[in-house]
Amino acid sequence: MLDTTRRVATPEGIELTLRLAGPVPRALAWSVDFLLRVAVVLLVWMLAAYFGRAGWGLVLIAAFFVEWLLPAVFEARWGGQTPGKRLFGIAVLNDDGTPVRWPGALTRNLLRAADFLPLLYGVGLIAMLANRDFKRLGDLAAGTVVVYQSTATEPARKIPEAAPVPPPVSLDLEEQRAVLELAERSSGLTRERLEELAGLPTPLVGQLDGAHAAERLLGMANYLAGRQ
């Protein structure tokens, strides 16, 4: 399958790795959803037969709802998943890794009409193969990506090894915990966010620039962790 990974930074500065779903699992998920939509419309059609000509109106309304609105309802209310996406373990997220909401879900599903052209999602397939995030036109307009559900996880916390540096001032227990926690989270933060946070405790890093301040704090964390 044509899959790849993408790294995104959350508003909190945490870096996530998303494994993007390619055309094959998305097509399989769409096939399951399509069969379910057909089943719903056929059920309404059988029930509407008892209402004569007026029943055709019910069939058309049901067909419109399940084709254009129901997938968006599922994605907005069901963690970015439709039944087919849940079956194959994929989900829709916003570009920044946050859960998709109603506006994005509605936009990407309404634009399936354009992606379907000229036949069987020809335009959508070309769009997916033309960009590294496998986005069809609906995803480009809505700012969404389709990923494997289990991959949007925060990296395991571990203090990176560095030359131990004793703190220049005495630290109480809470201050030691703050230094250790920053070091543990450093591998999951963007470099810019780490350097920004490292420059805040001036009694520890003085006037060092962000990169050197981060290196110094990591050294202090190693010292506090007993790696003297």
Contacts in CASP RR format, 6 or more apart in sequence:
PFRMAT RR
TARGET T0000
AUTHOR 0000-0000-0000
METHOD contacts of the structure
MODEL  1
MLDTTRRVATPEGIELTLRLAGPVPRALAWSVDFLLRVAVVLLVWMLAAY
FGRAGWGLVLIAAFFVEWLLPAVFEARWGGQTPGKRLFGIAVLNDDGTPV
RWPGALTRNLLRAADFLPLLYGVGLIAMLANRDFKRLGDLAAGTVVVYQS
TATEPARKIPEAAPVPPPVSLDLEEQRAVLELAERSSGLTRERLEELAGL
PTPLVGQLDGAHAAERLLGMANYLAGRQ
1 22 0 8 1.000
1 24 0 8 1.000
1 25 0 8 1.000
2 22 0 8 1.000
2 23 0 8 1.000
2 24 0 8 1.000
2 129 0 8 1.000
2 134 0 8 1.000
3 19 0 8 1.000
3 20 0 8 1.000
3 21 0 8 1.000
3 22 0 8 1.000
3 148 0 8 1.000
4 19 0 8 1.000
4 20 0 8 1.000
4 132 0 8 1.000
4 134 0 8 1.000
5 17 0 8 1.000
5 18 0 8 1.000
5 19 0 8 1.000
5 20 0 8 1.000
5 151 0 8 1.000
6 17 0 8 1.000
6 18 0 8 1.000
6 20 0 8 1.000
6 132 0 8 1.000
6 133 0 8 1.000
6 145 0 8 1.000
6 147 0 8 1.000
7 15 0 8 1.000
7 16 0 8 1.000
7 17 0 8 1.000
7 18 0 8 1.000
8 15 0 8 1.000
8 16 0 8 1.000
8 18 0 8 1.000
8 95 0 8 1.000
8 96 0 8 1.000
8 97 0 8 1.000
9 15 0 8 1.000
9 16 0 8 1.000
9 96 0 8 1.000
9 190 0 8 1.000
9 193 0 8 1.000
10 16 0 8 1.000
10 96 0 8 1.000
10 97 0 8 1.000
10 98 0 8 1.000
11 96 0 8 1.000
13 189 0 8 1.000
13 190 0 8 1.000
13 193 0 8 1.000
14 154 0 8 1.000
14 185 0 8 1.000
14 188 0 8 1.000
14 189 0 8 1.000
15 155 0 8 1.000
15 188 0 8 1.000
15 189 0 8 1.000
15 190 0 8 1.000
16 97 0 8 1.000
16 152 0 8 1.000
16 153 0 8 1.000
16 154 0 8 1.000
17 151 0 8 1.000
17 152 0 8 1.000
17 153 0 8 1.000
17 155 0 8 1.000
18 93 0 8 1.000
18 97 0 8 1.000
18 145 0 8 1.000
18 147 0 8 1.000
18 151 0 8 1.000
18 152 0 8 1.000
19 147 0 8 1.000
19 148 0 8 1.000
19 151 0 8 1.000
20 133 0 8 1.000
20 134 0 8 1.000
20 145 0 8 1.000
20 146 0 8 1.000
20 147 0 8 1.000
20 148 0 8 1.000
21 90 0 8 1.000
21 134 0 8 1.000
21 146 0 8 1.000
21 147 0 8 1.000
21 148 0 8 1.000
22 128 0 8 1.000
22 134 0 8 1.000
22 146 0 8 1.000
23 125 0 8 1.000
23 128 0 8 1.000
23 129 0 8 1.000
23 134 0 8 1.000
25 88 0 8 1.000
25 89 0 8 1.000
25 90 0 8 1.000
26 90 0 8 1.000
26 128 0 8 1.000
26 134 0 8 1.000
26 146 0 8 1.000
27 121 0 8 1.000
28 84 0 8 1.000
28 88 0 8 1.000
29 82 0 8 1.000
29 84 0 8 1.000
29 85 0 8 1.000
29 87 0 8 1.000
29 88 0 8 1.000
29 90 0 8 1.000
30 84 0 8 1.000
30 121 0 8 1.000
32 83 0 8 1.000
32 84 0 8 1.000
32 87 0 8 1.000
32 88 0 8 1.000
33 71 0 8 1.000
33 82 0 8 1.000
33 83 0 8 1.000
33 84 0 8 1.000
33 85 0 8 1.000
36 83 0 8 1.000
36 84 0 8 1.000
37 66 0 8 1.000
37 67 0 8 1.000
37 70 0 8 1.000
40 62 0 8 1.000
40 66 0 8 1.000
40 70 0 8 1.000
41 59 0 8 1.000
41 62 0 8 1.000
41 63 0 8 1.000
41 66 0 8 1.000
44 58 0 8 1.000
44 59 0 8 1.000
44 62 0 8 1.000
45 59 0 8 1.000
47 58 0 8 1.000
48 55 0 8 1.000
48 56 0 8 1.000
48 57 0 8 1.000
48 58 0 8 1.000
48 59 0 8 1.000
49 55 0 8 1.000
51 58 0 8 1.000
68 109 0 8 1.000
68 110 0 8 1.000
68 112 0 8 1.000
69 106 0 8 1.000
69 109 0 8 1.000
71 82 0 8 1.000
71 105 0 8 1.000
71 109 0 8 1.000
72 102 0 8 1.000
72 105 0 8 1.000
72 106 0 8 1.000
72 108 0 8 1.000
72 109 0 8 1.000
72 110 0 8 1.000
73 105 0 8 1.000
74 80 0 8 1.000
74 81 0 8 1.000
74 82 0 8 1.000
74 83 0 8 1.000
75 81 0 8 1.000
75 82 0 8 1.000
75 85 0 8 1.000
75 92 0 8 1.000
75 100 0 8 1.000
75 105 0 8 1.000
75 108 0 8 1.000
75 109 0 8 1.000
76 100 0 8 1.000
76 101 0 8 1.000
76 102 0 8 1.000
76 104 0 8 1.000
76 105 0 8 1.000
76 106 0 8 1.000
78 86 0 8 1.000
79 91 0 8 1.000
79 92 0 8 1.000
79 99 0 8 1.000
79 100 0 8 1.000
80 91 0 8 1.000
80 92 0 8 1.000
80 93 0 8 1.000
80 99 0 8 1.000
80 100 0 8 1.000
80 105 0 8 1.000
81 89 0 8 1.000
81 90 0 8 1.000
81 91 0 8 1.000
81 92 0 8 1.000
81 149 0 8 1.000
85 91 0 8 1.000
85 92 0 8 1.000
85 146 0 8 1.000
89 148 0 8 1.000
89 149 0 8 1.000
89 150 0 8 1.000
90 146 0 8 1.000
90 147 0 8 1.000
90 148 0 8 1.000
90 149 0 8 1.000
91 146 0 8 1.000
91 147 0 8 1.000
91 148 0 8 1.000
91 149 0 8 1.000
92 100 0 8 1.000
92 105 0 8 1.000
92 108 0 8 1.000
92 144 0 8 1.000
92 145 0 8 1.000
92 146 0 8 1.000
93 99 0 8 1.000
93 100 0 8 1.000
93 144 0 8 1.000
93 145 0 8 1.000
93 146 0 8 1.000
93 147 0 8 1.000
93 152 0 8 1.000
94 100 0 8 1.000
94 101 0 8 1.000
94 104 0 8 1.000
94 143 0 8 1.000
94 144 0 8 1.000
94 145 0 8 1.000
95 143 0 8 1.000
95 144 0 8 1.000
95 145 0 8 1.000
97 145 0 8 1.000
97 152 0 8 1.000
100 142 0 8 1.000
100 144 0 8 1.000
103 142 0 8 1.000
104 142 0 8 1.000
104 143 0 8 1.000
104 144 0 8 1.000
105 142 0 8 1.000
107 138 0 8 1.000
107 141 0 8 1.000
107 142 0 8 1.000
108 138 0 8 1.000
108 139 0 8 1.000
108 141 0 8 1.000
108 142 0 8 1.000
108 143 0 8 1.000
108 144 0 8 1.000
111 136 0 8 1.000
111 137 0 8 1.000
111 138 0 8 1.000
111 141 0 8 1.000
111 142 0 8 1.000
112 121 0 8 1.000
112 138 0 8 1.000
114 123 0 8 1.000
114 137 0 8 1.000
114 138 0 8 1.000
115 121 0 8 1.000
115 122 0 8 1.000
115 123 0 8 1.000
115 124 0 8 1.000
115 127 0 8 1.000
115 136 0 8 1.000
115 137 0 8 1.000
115 138 0 8 1.000
116 122 0 8 1.000
116 123 0 8 1.000
116 124 0 8 1.000
117 123 0 8 1.000
121 136 0 8 1.000
123 136 0 8 1.000
123 137 0 8 1.000
124 136 0 8 1.000
124 137 0 8 1.000
125 136 0 8 1.000
127 135 0 8 1.000
127 136 0 8 1.000
127 137 0 8 1.000
127 140 0 8 1.000
128 134 0 8 1.000
128 135 0 8 1.000
128 136 0 8 1.000
131 140 0 8 1.000
133 139 0 8 1.000
133 145 0 8 1.000
134 145 0 8 1.000
134 146 0 8 1.000
135 143 0 8 1.000
135 144 0 8 1.000
135 145 0 8 1.000
138 144 0 8 1.000
139 145 0 8 1.000
139 146 0 8 1.000
154 188 0 8 1.000
155 187 0 8 1.000
155 188 0 8 1.000
157 184 0 8 1.000
157 185 0 8 1.000
157 187 0 8 1.000
158 184 0 8 1.000
158 187 0 8 1.000
159 180 0 8 1.000
159 183 0 8 1.000
159 184 0 8 1.000
159 218 0 8 1.000
159 221 0 8 1.000
159 222 0 8 1.000
159 225 0 8 1.000
160 183 0 8 1.000
160 186 0 8 1.000
160 187 0 8 1.000
160 218 0 8 1.000
161 222 0 8 1.000
161 227 0 8 1.000
162 215 0 8 1.000
162 218 0 8 1.000
162 219 0 8 1.000
162 221 0 8 1.000
162 222 0 8 1.000
163 219 0 8 1.000
163 222 0 8 1.000
164 219 0 8 1.000
164 220 0 8 1.000
164 222 0 8 1.000
164 223 0 8 1.000
164 226 0 8 1.000
164 227 0 8 1.000
164 228 0 8 1.000
165 216 0 8 1.000
165 219 0 8 1.000
165 220 0 8 1.000
165 222 0 8 1.000
165 223 0 8 1.000
166 220 0 8 1.000
166 223 0 8 1.000
167 179 0 8 1.000
167 204 0 8 1.000
167 220 0 8 1.000
167 223 0 8 1.000
167 224 0 8 1.000
168 203 0 8 1.000
168 204 0 8 1.000
169 203 0 8 1.000
169 204 0 8 1.000
171 179 0 8 1.000
171 224 0 8 1.000
176 224 0 8 1.000
179 201 0 8 1.000
179 204 0 8 1.000
179 217 0 8 1.000
179 220 0 8 1.000
179 221 0 8 1.000
179 224 0 8 1.000
180 221 0 8 1.000
180 224 0 8 1.000
180 225 0 8 1.000
182 194 0 8 1.000
182 197 0 8 1.000
182 198 0 8 1.000
182 217 0 8 1.000
182 221 0 8 1.000
183 217 0 8 1.000
183 218 0 8 1.000
183 219 0 8 1.000
183 221 0 8 1.000
183 222 0 8 1.000
184 221 0 8 1.000
186 194 0 8 1.000
186 214 0 8 1.000
186 218 0 8 1.000
189 197 0 8 1.000
194 214 0 8 1.000
195 209 0 8 1.000
195 210 0 8 1.000
195 211 0 8 1.000
195 213 0 8 1.000
195 214 0 8 1.000
196 210 0 8 1.000
198 205 0 8 1.000
198 210 0 8 1.000
198 213 0 8 1.000
198 214 0 8 1.000
198 216 0 8 1.000
198 217 0 8 1.000
199 205 0 8 1.000
199 208 0 8 1.000
199 210 0 8 1.000
199 213 0 8 1.000
199 214 0 8 1.000
201 217 0 8 1.000
204 216 0 8 1.000
204 217 0 8 1.000
204 220 0 8 1.000
205 212 0 8 1.000
205 213 0 8 1.000
205 216 0 8 1.000
205 217 0 8 1.000
206 213 0 8 1.000
208 216 0 8 1.000
END
